[in-house]
Amino acid sequence: MKKDRGRLEGKVALVTGGSRGIGRAIALRLAEDGADVVVNYQNKKEHAQKVSKLIDQIGMADELE
């Protein structure tokens, strides 16, 4: 929904399990709505890196170890 874009600007969202599946979709939507998104993952760093790249395309992403 385009009317929702930016409504979460200035907010930070932590998405656990955000590297794939529903968590990934939620992380991307939150980023589209303007939130700064932190993606937590359990074992597949490659999946989290892909999500980080997609979020970067939406706005801004940083990778933390």
N, CA, C, O and CB atoms as a CASP TS submission, in Angstrom:
PFRMAT TS
TARGET T0000
AUTHOR 0000-0000-0000
METHOD Language model
MODEL 1
PARENT N/A
ATOM      1  N   MET     1       0.832  -1.175   0.000  1.00  0.00           N
ATOM      2  CA  MET     1       0.000   0.000   0.000  1.00  0.00           C
ATOM      3  C   MET     1       0.879   1.242   0.000  1.00  0.00           C
ATOM      4  O   MET     1       1.638   1.479   0.940  1.00  0.00           O
ATOM      5  CB  MET     1      -0.948  -0.004   1.204  1.00  0.00           C
ATOM      6  N   LYS     2       0.772   2.008  -1.034  1.00  0.00           N
ATOM      7  CA  LYS     2       1.636   3.174  -1.170  1.00  0.00           C
ATOM      8  C   LYS     2       1.365   4.221  -0.101  1.00  0.00           C
ATOM      9  O   LYS     2       2.279   4.961   0.262  1.00  0.00           O
ATOM     10  CB  LYS     2       1.464   3.786  -2.535  1.00  0.00           C
ATOM     11  N   LYS     3       0.163   4.310   0.408  1.00  0.00           N
ATOM     12  CA  LYS     3      -0.133   5.322   1.422  1.00  0.00           C
ATOM     13  C   LYS     3       0.612   5.052   2.724  1.00  0.00           C
ATOM     14  O   LYS     3       0.808   5.969   3.522  1.00  0.00           O
ATOM     15  CB  LYS     3      -1.632   5.378   1.687  1.00  0.00           C
ATOM     16  N   ASP     4       1.032   3.801   2.952  1.00  0.00           N
ATOM     17  CA  ASP     4       1.748   3.441   4.170  1.00  0.00           C
ATOM     18  C   ASP     4       3.244   3.723   4.089  1.00  0.00           C
ATOM     19  O   ASP     4       3.926   3.674   5.112  1.00  0.00           O
ATOM     20  CB  ASP     4       1.529   1.987   4.474  1.00  0.00           C
ATOM     21  N   ARG     5       3.763   4.013   2.924  1.00  0.00           N
ATOM     22  CA  ARG     5       5.198   4.243   2.761  1.00  0.00           C
ATOM     23  C   ARG     5       5.649   5.398   3.649  1.00  0.00           C
ATOM     24  O   ARG     5       5.063   6.480   3.627  1.00  0.00           O
ATOM     25  CB  ARG     5       5.542   4.535   1.284  1.00  0.00           C
ATOM     26  N   GLY     6       6.693   5.152   4.427  1.00  0.00           N
ATOM     27  CA  GLY     6       7.259   6.192   5.265  1.00  0.00           C
ATOM     28  C   GLY     6       6.601   6.359   6.619  1.00  0.00           C
ATOM     29  O   GLY     6       7.076   7.147   7.437  1.00  0.00           O
ATOM     30  N   ARG     7       5.522   5.641   6.879  1.00  0.00           N
ATOM     31  CA  ARG     7       4.826   5.840   8.155  1.00  0.00           C
ATOM     32  C   ARG     7       5.622   5.334   9.349  1.00  0.00           C
ATOM     33  O   ARG     7       5.331   5.708  10.485  1.00  0.00           O
ATOM     34  CB  ARG     7       3.484   5.150   8.123  1.00  0.00           C
ATOM     35  N   LEU     8       6.631   4.485   9.110  1.00  0.00           N
ATOM     36  CA  LEU     8       7.463   3.970  10.197  1.00  0.00           C
ATOM     37  C   LEU     8       8.833   4.642  10.244  1.00  0.00           C
ATOM     38  O   LEU     8       9.739   4.170  10.930  1.00  0.00           O
ATOM     39  CB  LEU     8       7.634   2.469  10.053  1.00  0.00           C
ATOM     40  N   GLU     9       8.977   5.729   9.520  1.00  0.00           N
ATOM     41  CA  GLU     9      10.251   6.451   9.491  1.00  0.00           C
ATOM     42  C   GLU     9      10.643   6.877  10.903  1.00  0.00           C
ATOM     43  O   GLU     9       9.827   7.411  11.655  1.00  0.00           O
ATOM     44  CB  GLU     9      10.162   7.686   8.560  1.00  0.00           C
ATOM     45  N   GLY    10      11.908   6.630  11.249  1.00  0.00           N
ATOM     46  CA  GLY    10      12.399   6.957  12.577  1.00  0.00           C
ATOM     47  C   GLY    10      12.197   5.849  13.600  1.00  0.00           C
ATOM     48  O   GLY    10      12.621   5.971  14.749  1.00  0.00           O
ATOM     49  N   LYS    11      11.548   4.769  13.181  1.00  0.00           N
ATOM     50  CA  LYS    11      11.319   3.623  14.066  1.00  0.00           C
ATOM     51  C   LYS    11      12.329   2.529  13.738  1.00  0.00           C
ATOM     52  O   LYS    11      12.811   2.437  12.609  1.00  0.00           O
ATOM     53  CB  LYS    11       9.859   3.086  13.925  1.00  0.00           C
ATOM     54  N   VAL    12      12.646   1.702  14.731  1.00  0.00           N
ATOM     55  CA  VAL    12      13.547   0.569  14.548  1.00  0.00           C
ATOM     56  C   VAL    12      12.752  -0.705  14.788  1.00  0.00           C
ATOM     57  O   VAL    12      12.028  -0.817  15.778  1.00  0.00           O
ATOM     58  CB  VAL    12      14.784   0.657  15.507  1.00  0.00           C
ATOM     59  N   ALA    13      12.891  -1.670  13.875  1.00  0.00           N
ATOM     60  CA  ALA    13      12.192  -2.949  14.004  1.00  0.00           C
ATOM     61  C   ALA    13      13.209  -4.081  14.055  1.00  0.00           C
ATOM     62  O   ALA    13      14.111  -4.151  13.220  1.00  0.00           O
ATOM     63  CB  ALA    13      11.197  -3.162  12.830  1.00  0.00           C
ATOM     64  N   LEU    14      13.064  -4.958  15.029  1.00  0.00           N
ATOM     65  CA  LEU    14      13.889  -6.162  15.131  1.00  0.00           C
ATOM     66  C   LEU    14      13.040  -7.332  14.671  1.00  0.00           C
ATOM     67  O   LEU    14      11.996  -7.621  15.256  1.00  0.00           O
ATOM     68  CB  LEU    14      14.424  -6.385  16.595  1.00  0.00           C
ATOM     69  N   VAL    15      13.494  -8.010  13.614  1.00  0.00           N
ATOM     70  CA  VAL    15      12.759  -9.154  13.085  1.00  0.00           C
ATOM     71  C   VAL    15      13.586 -10.400  13.341  1.00  0.00           C
ATOM     72  O   VAL    15      14.640 -10.590  12.734  1.00  0.00           O
ATOM     73  CB  VAL    15      12.449  -8.984  11.561  1.00  0.00           C
ATOM     74  N   THR    16      13.106 -11.247  14.241  1.00  0.00           N
ATOM     75  CA  THR    16      13.795 -12.510  14.500  1.00  0.00           C
ATOM     76  C   THR    16      13.342 -13.506  13.451  1.00  0.00           C
ATOM     77  O   THR    16      12.170 -13.539  13.077  1.00  0.00           O
ATOM     78  CB  THR    16      13.509 -13.041  15.948  1.00  0.00           C
ATOM     79  N   GLY    17      14.275 -14.316  12.978  1.00  0.00           N
ATOM     80  CA  GLY    17      13.949 -15.249  11.904  1.00  0.00           C
ATOM     81  C   GLY    17      13.680 -14.517  10.602  1.00  0.00           C
ATOM     82  O   GLY    17      12.918 -14.994   9.761  1.00  0.00           O
ATOM     83  N   GLY    18      14.301 -13.364  10.435  1.00  0.00           N
ATOM     84  CA  GLY    18      14.019 -12.517   9.283  1.00  0.00           C
ATOM     85  C   GLY    18      14.792 -12.840   8.030  1.00  0.00           C
ATOM     86  O   GLY    18      14.726 -12.093   7.054  1.00  0.00           O
ATOM     87  N   SER    19      15.527 -13.940   8.032  1.00  0.00           N
ATOM     88  CA  SER    19      16.344 -14.246   6.857  1.00  0.00           C
ATOM     89  C   SER    19      15.595 -15.029   5.785  1.00  0.00           C
ATOM     90  O   SER    19      16.090 -15.168   4.666  1.00  0.00           O
ATOM     91  CB  SER    19      17.558 -15.020   7.276  1.00  0.00           C
ATOM     92  N   ARG    20      14.400 -15.546   6.113  1.00  0.00           N
ATOM     93  CA  ARG    20      13.642 -16.288   5.096  1.00  0.00           C
ATOM     94  C   ARG    20      12.176 -16.392   5.498  1.00  0.00           C
ATOM     95  O   ARG    20      11.798 -16.078   6.627  1.00  0.00           O
ATOM     96  CB  ARG    20      14.239 -17.699   4.889  1.00  0.00           C
ATOM     97  N   GLY    21      11.374 -16.834   4.563  1.00  0.00           N
ATOM     98  CA  GLY    21       9.960 -17.072   4.819  1.00  0.00           C
ATOM     99  C   GLY    21       9.186 -15.834   5.245  1.00  0.00           C
ATOM    100  O   GLY    21       9.388 -14.739   4.720  1.00  0.00           O
ATOM    101  N   ILE    22       8.294 -16.035   6.212  1.00  0.00           N
ATOM    102  CA  ILE    22       7.445 -14.949   6.697  1.00  0.00           C
ATOM    103  C   ILE    22       8.283 -13.828   7.302  1.00  0.00           C
ATOM    104  O   ILE    22       7.987 -12.651   7.096  1.00  0.00           O
ATOM    105  CB  ILE    22       6.444 -15.476   7.731  1.00  0.00           C
ATOM    106  N   GLY    23       9.322 -14.185   8.046  1.00  0.00           N
ATOM    107  CA  GLY    23      10.182 -13.169   8.651  1.00  0.00           C
ATOM    108  C   GLY    23      10.818 -12.266   7.612  1.00  0.00           C
ATOM    109  O   GLY    23      10.920 -11.055   7.808  1.00  0.00           O
ATOM    110  N   ARG    24      11.244 -12.860   6.505  1.00  0.00           N
ATOM    111  CA  ARG    24      11.840 -12.073   5.416  1.00  0.00           C
ATOM    112  C   ARG    24      10.814 -11.104   4.832  1.00  0.00           C
ATOM    113  O   ARG    24      11.110  -9.929   4.613  1.00  0.00           O
ATOM    114  CB  ARG    24      12.386 -13.003   4.306  1.00  0.00           C
ATOM    115  N   ALA    25       9.612 -11.606   4.584  1.00  0.00           N
ATOM    116  CA  ALA    25       8.558 -10.755   4.029  1.00  0.00           C
ATOM    117  C   ALA    25       8.232  -9.597   4.971  1.00  0.00           C
ATOM    118  O   ALA    25       8.031  -8.466   4.530  1.00  0.00           O
ATOM    119  CB  ALA    25       7.294 -11.582   3.754  1.00  0.00           C
ATOM    120  N   ILE    26       8.182  -9.888   6.263  1.00  0.00           N
ATOM    121  CA  ILE    26       7.904  -8.843   7.251  1.00  0.00           C
ATOM    122  C   ILE    26       9.031  -7.816   7.265  1.00  0.00           C
ATOM    123  O   ILE    26       8.772  -6.613   7.297  1.00  0.00           O
ATOM    124  CB  ILE    26       7.719  -9.456   8.656  1.00  0.00           C
ATOM    125  N   ALA    27      10.283  -8.282   7.242  1.00  0.00           N
ATOM    126  CA  ALA    27      11.430  -7.370   7.254  1.00  0.00           C
ATOM    127  C   ALA    27      11.402  -6.437   6.048  1.00  0.00           C
ATOM    128  O   ALA    27      11.642  -5.237   6.180  1.00  0.00           O
ATOM    129  CB  ALA    27      12.745  -8.162   7.275  1.00  0.00           C
ATOM    130  N   LEU    28      11.108  -6.987   4.877  1.00  0.00           N
ATOM    131  CA  LEU    28      11.065  -6.169   3.670  1.00  0.00           C
ATOM    132  C   LEU    28       9.926  -5.161   3.727  1.00  0.00           C
ATOM    133  O   LEU    28      10.096  -4.010   3.324  1.00  0.00           O
ATOM    134  CB  LEU    28      10.920  -7.052   2.435  1.00  0.00           C
ATOM    135  N   ARG    29       8.767  -5.583   4.224  1.00  0.00           N
ATOM    136  CA  ARG    29       7.625  -4.659   4.319  1.00  0.00           C
ATOM    137  C   ARG    29       7.915  -3.523   5.300  1.00  0.00           C
ATOM    138  O   ARG    29       7.598  -2.363   5.033  1.00  0.00           O
ATOM    139  CB  ARG    29       6.354  -5.417   4.753  1.00  0.00           C
ATOM    140  N   LEU    30       8.516  -3.868   6.430  1.00  0.00           N
ATOM    141  CA  LEU    30       8.866  -2.833   7.404  1.00  0.00           C
ATOM    142  C   LEU    30       9.836  -1.819   6.795  1.00  0.00           C
ATOM    143  O   LEU    30       9.707  -0.616   7.020  1.00  0.00           O
ATOM    144  CB  LEU    30       9.484  -3.467   8.663  1.00  0.00           C
ATOM    145  N   ALA    31      10.805  -2.313   6.024  1.00  0.00           N
ATOM    146  CA  ALA    31      11.755  -1.417   5.356  1.00  0.00           C
ATOM    147  C   ALA    31      11.034  -0.534   4.342  1.00  0.00           C
ATOM    148  O   ALA    31      11.319   0.660   4.242  1.00  0.00           O
ATOM    149  CB  ALA    31      12.870  -2.227   4.659  1.00  0.00           C
ATOM    150  N   GLU    32      10.101  -1.119   3.590  1.00  0.00           N
ATOM    151  CA  GLU    32       9.330  -0.338   2.622  1.00  0.00           C
ATOM    152  C   GLU    32       8.530   0.762   3.311  1.00  0.00           C
ATOM    153  O   GLU    32       8.329   1.837   2.746  1.00  0.00           O
ATOM    154  CB  GLU    32       8.390  -1.250   1.831  1.00  0.00           C
ATOM    155  N   ASP    33       8.079   0.493   4.523  1.00  0.00           N
ATOM    156  CA  ASP    33       7.301   1.474   5.277  1.00  0.00           C
ATOM    157  C   ASP    33       8.184   2.474   6.017  1.00  0.00           C
ATOM    158  O   ASP    33       7.676   3.323   6.750  1.00  0.00           O
ATOM    159  CB  ASP    33       6.398   0.767   6.264  1.00  0.00           C
ATOM    160  N   GLY    34       9.512   2.381   5.830  1.00  0.00           N
ATOM    161  CA  GLY    34      10.421   3.388   6.352  1.00  0.00           C
ATOM    162  C   GLY    34      11.154   3.042   7.629  1.00  0.00           C
ATOM    163  O   GLY    34      11.944   3.850   8.116  1.00  0.00           O
ATOM    164  N   ALA    35      10.916   1.859   8.191  1.00  0.00           N
ATOM    165  CA  ALA    35      11.588   1.481   9.441  1.00  0.00           C
ATOM    166  C   ALA    35      13.046   1.118   9.188  1.00  0.00           C
ATOM    167  O   ALA    35      13.405   0.656   8.105  1.00  0.00           O
ATOM    168  CB  ALA    35      10.860   0.301  10.108  1.00  0.00           C
ATOM    169  N   ASP    36      13.876   1.333  10.196  1.00  0.00           N
ATOM    170  CA  ASP    36      15.232   0.798  10.193  1.00  0.00           C
ATOM    171  C   ASP    36      15.093  -0.630  10.699  1.00  0.00           C
ATOM    172  O   ASP    36      14.637  -0.845  11.822  1.00  0.00           O
ATOM    173  CB  ASP    36      16.239   1.666  11.090  1.00  0.00           C
ATOM    174  N   VAL    37      15.476  -1.599   9.894  1.00  0.00           N
ATOM    175  CA  VAL    37      15.210  -3.006  10.200  1.00  0.00           C
ATOM    176  C   VAL    37      16.485  -3.727  10.611  1.00  0.00           C
ATOM    177  O   VAL    37      17.508  -3.649   9.932  1.00  0.00           O
ATOM    178  CB  VAL    37      14.579  -3.708   8.995  1.00  0.00           C
ATOM    179  N   VAL    38      16.404  -4.426  11.732  1.00  0.00           N
ATOM    180  CA  VAL    38      17.475  -5.300  12.197  1.00  0.00           C
ATOM    181  C   VAL    38      16.983  -6.722  11.982  1.00  0.00           C
ATOM    182  O   VAL    38      15.942  -7.113  12.510  1.00  0.00           O
ATOM    183  CB  VAL    38      17.854  -5.029  13.717  1.00  0.00           C
ATOM    184  N   VAL    39      17.742  -7.502  11.196  1.00  0.00           N
ATOM    185  CA  VAL    39      17.364  -8.886  10.906  1.00  0.00           C
ATOM    186  C   VAL    39      18.229  -9.819  11.732  1.00  0.00           C
ATOM    187  O   VAL    39      19.457  -9.790  11.646  1.00  0.00           O
ATOM    188  CB  VAL    39      17.505  -9.204   9.391  1.00  0.00           C
ATOM    189  N   ASN    40      17.581 -10.636  12.524  1.00  0.00           N
ATOM    190  CA  ASN    40      18.259 -11.632  13.345  1.00  0.00           C
ATOM    191  C   ASN    40      18.089 -12.988  12.658  1.00  0.00           C
ATOM    192  O   ASN    40      17.005 -13.311  12.173  1.00  0.00           O
ATOM    193  CB  ASN    40      17.688 -11.654  14.818  1.00  0.00           C
ATOM    194  N   TYR    41      19.152 -13.770  12.620  1.00  0.00           N
ATOM    195  CA  TYR    41      19.071 -15.079  11.978  1.00  0.00           C
ATOM    196  C   TYR    41      19.787 -16.100  12.839  1.00  0.00           C
ATOM    197  O   TYR    41      20.663 -15.762  13.635  1.00  0.00           O
ATOM    198  CB  TYR    41      19.676 -15.044  10.553  1.00  0.00           C
ATOM    199  N   GLN    42      19.398 -17.367  12.666  1.00  0.00           N
ATOM    200  CA  GLN    42      19.987 -18.406  13.505  1.00  0.00           C
ATOM    201  C   GLN    42      21.191 -19.073  12.858  1.00  0.00           C
ATOM    202  O   GLN    42      22.247 -19.157  13.485  1.00  0.00           O
ATOM    203  CB  GLN    42      18.952 -19.445  13.831  1.00  0.00           C
ATOM    204  N   ASN    43      21.066 -19.550  11.625  1.00  0.00           N
ATOM    205  CA  ASN    43      22.205 -20.273  11.084  1.00  0.00           C
ATOM    206  C   ASN    43      22.563 -19.999   9.629  1.00  0.00           C
ATOM    207  O   ASN    43      23.678 -20.349   9.244  1.00  0.00           O
ATOM    208  CB  ASN    43      21.958 -21.684  11.230  1.00  0.00           C
ATOM    209  N   LYS    44      21.758 -19.433   8.821  1.00  0.00           N
ATOM    210  CA  LYS    44      22.099 -19.235   7.416  1.00  0.00           C
ATOM    211  C   LYS    44      22.446 -17.774   7.132  1.00  0.00           C
ATOM    212  O   LYS    44      21.586 -16.979   6.753  1.00  0.00           O
ATOM    213  CB  LYS    44      20.941 -19.684   6.521  1.00  0.00           C
ATOM    214  N   LYS    45      23.712 -17.441   7.321  1.00  0.00           N
ATOM    215  CA  LYS    45      24.169 -16.066   7.115  1.00  0.00           C
ATOM    216  C   LYS    45      23.898 -15.608   5.681  1.00  0.00           C
ATOM    217  O   LYS    45      23.599 -14.437   5.447  1.00  0.00           O
ATOM    218  CB  LYS    45      25.669 -15.946   7.434  1.00  0.00           C
ATOM    219  N   GLU    46      24.002 -16.532   4.726  1.00  0.00           N
ATOM    220  CA  GLU    46      23.780 -16.171   3.322  1.00  0.00           C
ATOM    221  C   GLU    46      22.369 -15.632   3.115  1.00  0.00           C
ATOM    222  O   GLU    46      22.173 -14.670   2.372  1.00  0.00           O
ATOM    223  CB  GLU    46      24.020 -17.385   2.409  1.00  0.00           C
ATOM    224  N   HIS    47      21.388 -16.249   3.768  1.00  0.00           N
ATOM    225  CA  HIS    47      20.003 -15.786   3.644  1.00  0.00           C
ATOM    226  C   HIS    47      19.860 -14.374   4.206  1.00  0.00           C
ATOM    227  O   HIS    47      19.217 -13.519   3.596  1.00  0.00           O
ATOM    228  CB  HIS    47      19.040 -16.749   4.369  1.00  0.00           C
ATOM    229  N   ALA    48      20.456 -14.137   5.359  1.00  0.00           N
ATOM    230  CA  ALA    48      20.383 -12.814   5.981  1.00  0.00           C
ATOM    231  C   ALA    48      21.069 -11.766   5.105  1.00  0.00           C
ATOM    232  O   ALA    48      20.603 -10.630   5.024  1.00  0.00           O
ATOM    233  CB  ALA    48      21.026 -12.840   7.380  1.00  0.00           C
ATOM    234  N   GLN    49      22.164 -12.136   4.455  1.00  0.00           N
ATOM    235  CA  GLN    49      22.859 -11.197   3.575  1.00  0.00           C
ATOM    236  C   GLN    49      21.993 -10.843   2.372  1.00  0.00           C
ATOM    237  O   GLN    49      21.994  -9.696   1.924  1.00  0.00           O
ATOM    238  CB  GLN    49      24.199 -11.787   3.108  1.00  0.00           C
ATOM    239  N   LYS    50      21.252 -11.819   1.844  1.00  0.00           N
ATOM    240  CA  LYS    50      20.346 -11.545   0.724  1.00  0.00           C
ATOM    241  C   LYS    50      19.260 -10.565   1.141  1.00  0.00           C
ATOM    242  O   LYS    50      18.931  -9.641   0.397  1.00  0.00           O
ATOM    243  CB  LYS    50      19.713 -12.848   0.206  1.00  0.00           C
ATOM    244  N   VAL    51      18.704 -10.767   2.329  1.00  0.00           N
ATOM    245  CA  VAL    51      17.674  -9.856   2.832  1.00  0.00           C
ATOM    246  C   VAL    51      18.262  -8.466   3.030  1.00  0.00           C
ATOM    247  O   VAL    51      17.616  -7.467   2.714  1.00  0.00           O
ATOM    248  CB  VAL    51      17.073 -10.381   4.156  1.00  0.00           C
ATOM    249  N   SER    52      19.478  -8.397   3.550  1.00  0.00           N
ATOM    250  CA  SER    52      20.145  -7.116   3.747  1.00  0.00           C
ATOM    251  C   SER    52      20.305  -6.381   2.421  1.00  0.00           C
ATOM    252  O   SER    52      20.115  -5.166   2.361  1.00  0.00           O
ATOM    253  CB  SER    52      21.510  -7.319   4.410  1.00  0.00           C
ATOM    254  N   LYS    53      20.651  -7.100   1.364  1.00  0.00           N
ATOM    255  CA  LYS    53      20.801  -6.482   0.045  1.00  0.00           C
ATOM    256  C   LYS    53      19.462  -5.966  -0.472  1.00  0.00           C
ATOM    257  O   LYS    53      19.395  -4.888  -1.063  1.00  0.00           O
ATOM    258  CB  LYS    53      21.398  -7.484  -0.952  1.00  0.00           C
ATOM    259  N   LEU    54      18.391  -6.740  -0.247  1.00  0.00           N
ATOM    260  CA  LEU    54      17.067  -6.295  -0.676  1.00  0.00           C
ATOM    261  C   LEU    54      16.632  -5.051   0.096  1.00  0.00           C
ATOM    262  O   LEU    54      16.064  -4.123  -0.481  1.00  0.00           O
ATOM    263  CB  LEU    54      16.038  -7.421  -0.490  1.00  0.00           C
ATOM    264  N   ILE    55      16.898  -5.035   1.392  1.00  0.00           N
ATOM    265  CA  ILE    55      16.570  -3.866   2.206  1.00  0.00           C
ATOM    266  C   ILE    55      17.395  -2.669   1.744  1.00  0.00           C
ATOM    267  O   ILE    55      16.894  -1.545   1.721  1.00  0.00           O
ATOM    268  CB  ILE    55      16.819  -4.151   3.709  1.00  0.00           C
ATOM    269  N   ASP    56      18.647  -2.900   1.379  1.00  0.00           N
ATOM    270  CA  ASP    56      19.510  -1.834   0.883  1.00  0.00           C
ATOM    271  C   ASP    56      18.927  -1.219  -0.385  1.00  0.00           C
ATOM    272  O   ASP    56      19.023  -0.009  -0.586  1.00  0.00           O
ATOM    273  CB  ASP    56      20.924  -2.367   0.617  1.00  0.00           C
ATOM    274  N   GLN    57      18.326  -2.041  -1.240  1.00  0.00           N
ATOM    275  CA  GLN    57      17.708  -1.534  -2.459  1.00  0.00           C
ATOM    276  C   GLN    57      16.509  -0.644  -2.138  1.00  0.00           C
ATOM    277  O   GLN    57      16.196   0.284  -2.884  1.00  0.00           O
ATOM    278  CB  GLN    57      17.278  -2.696  -3.359  1.00  0.00           C
ATOM    279  N   ILE    58      15.846  -0.936  -1.025  1.00  0.00           N
ATOM    280  CA  ILE    58      14.694  -0.135  -0.605  1.00  0.00           C
ATOM    281  C   ILE    58      15.153   1.178   0.005  1.00  0.00           C
ATOM    282  O   ILE    58      14.588   2.236  -0.268  1.00  0.00           O
ATOM    283  CB  ILE    58      13.829  -0.911   0.400  1.00  0.00           C
ATOM    284  N   GLY    59      16.186   1.094   0.834  1.00  0.00           N
ATOM    285  CA  GLY    59      16.642   2.292   1.539  1.00  0.00           C
ATOM    286  C   GLY    59      18.082   2.179   1.939  1.00  0.00           C
ATOM    287  O   GLY    59      18.984   2.423   1.139  1.00  0.00           O
ATOM    288  N   MET    60      18.302   1.802   3.199  1.00  0.00           N
ATOM    289  CA  MET    60      19.659   1.751   3.723  1.00  0.00           C
ATOM    290  C   MET    60      19.816   0.519   4.587  1.00  0.00           C
ATOM    291  O   MET    60      18.943   0.216   5.401  1.00  0.00           O
ATOM    292  CB  MET    60      19.995   3.023   4.523  1.00  0.00           C
ATOM    293  N   ALA    61      20.918  -0.195   4.421  1.00  0.00           N
ATOM    294  CA  ALA    61      21.165  -1.394   5.221  1.00  0.00           C
ATOM    295  C   ALA    61      22.613  -1.417   5.670  1.00  0.00           C
ATOM    296  O   ALA    61      23.510  -1.020   4.927  1.00  0.00           O
ATOM    297  CB  ALA    61      20.826  -2.673   4.424  1.00  0.00           C
ATOM    298  N   ASP    62      22.831  -1.875   6.865  1.00  0.00           N
ATOM    299  CA  ASP    62      24.165  -2.107   7.404  1.00  0.00           C
ATOM    300  C   ASP    62      24.195  -3.525   7.928  1.00  0.00           C
ATOM    301  O   ASP    62      23.189  -4.035   8.422  1.00  0.00           O
ATOM    302  CB  ASP    62      24.532  -1.074   8.523  1.00  0.00           C
ATOM    303  N   GLU    63      25.346  -4.160   7.822  1.00  0.00           N
ATOM    304  CA  GLU    63      25.478  -5.528   8.314  1.00  0.00           C
ATOM    305  C   GLU    63      26.314  -5.524   9.575  1.00  0.00           C
ATOM    306  O   GLU    63      27.425  -4.993   9.596  1.00  0.00           O
ATOM    307  CB  GLU    63      26.106  -6.450   7.244  1.00  0.00           C
ATOM    308  N   LEU    64      25.785  -6.107  10.608  1.00  0.00           N
ATOM    309  CA  LEU    64      26.494  -6.223  11.876  1.00  0.00           C
ATOM    310  C   LEU    64      26.859  -7.669  12.108  1.00  0.00           C
ATOM    311  O   LEU    64      26.119  -8.571  11.715  1.00  0.00           O
ATOM    312  CB  LEU    64      25.647  -5.681  13.044  1.00  0.00           C
ATOM    313  N   GLU    65      27.980  -7.897  12.735  1.00  0.00           N
ATOM    314  CA  GLU    65      28.401  -9.257  13.090  1.00  0.00           C
ATOM    315  C   GLU    65      28.039  -9.530  14.517  1.00  0.00           C
ATOM    316  O   GLU    65      28.304 -10.620  15.024  1.00  0.00           O
ATOM    317  CB  GLU    65      29.911  -9.456  12.874  1.00  0.00           C
TER
END
